[in-house]
């Protein structure tokens, strides 16, 4: 059974494994006993007022702030919001999780996930990308995350 990592409530305008910047938030340790987990307290976020930052630039920024609520909410904003989080699989078996972005009015959400070859792959979703992965035909946006055994993976959500 695939467990879900849930961004609960309004992840309004959430336009958010190689990183240079220091992490503030603790990685979320995943295990077989978890069902749904609010990810907000395990995230760092960055507000991009210009909307021009690219992933390569974001990865080197040191001005991320830590999420201080289980559900992140940024209100109405035209800023691009970047969210960074780490998932840690301490077990010796691969884990699969679903990242659930629970705000259905987002036009464009991109998850940047580590690939097996060490690169980072962009996974777009949102209203302008209706072909995105949506289990249970949910009106929310979901991404399937594959966690190899004994690893810590870093993700960025824009």
C-alpha positions, 0 to 999 in steps of 0.5 A, a space after each residue: 500500500 502506498 502511503 501519502 505525504 499530505 500538504 493539508 489545507 491551503 497550500 495556496 500558490 504553492 509554487 514550491 539530491 544536490 544542495 549547497 545551502 544548509 537545511 533548517 528543517 529535519 528530514 521526514 523519516 518514512 517507514 511502513 507504519 505511516 499513513 498520512 503525514 503533514 509535511 509542513 514542519 519538515 519543509 523549508 520555503 523561499 519566496 521568489 518575488 520576481 518569479 525568475 529563479 531557476 532550480 539551479 539558483 534556488 539550490 544554492 540560496 541560503 535564505 530559506 525559512 523553515 515551515 512552522 506549521 503542519 500545513 503551509 499557507 501563503 495567502 494570496 500572492 503572486 510570488 513564486 514559492 519554492 519548498 524544499 524537503 528531505 525524505 529519509 528511508 532508513 529501511 533496507 527496502 524501497 519505499 513508495 510515497 504519494 506527495 499530495 498537494 491539497 489545493 486544486 486551484 494551482 495552475 502550475 506545480 512542478 516537483 523536482 525529484 532525484 532520479 536514479 542516475 543522480 540527475 534531477 527530473 522535473 515533474 509538472 502538474 497543476 491545472 495547465 497539466 491535466 495529465 499529471 499523476 492523480 490517484 483516485 481521480 482526485 481534484 488535488 495534485 499528487 506525485 509518486 515518490 520512489 525512495 531507495 533503501 537507506 537514502 535521504 532524498 532532497 525534493 524541491 517543489 515550485 
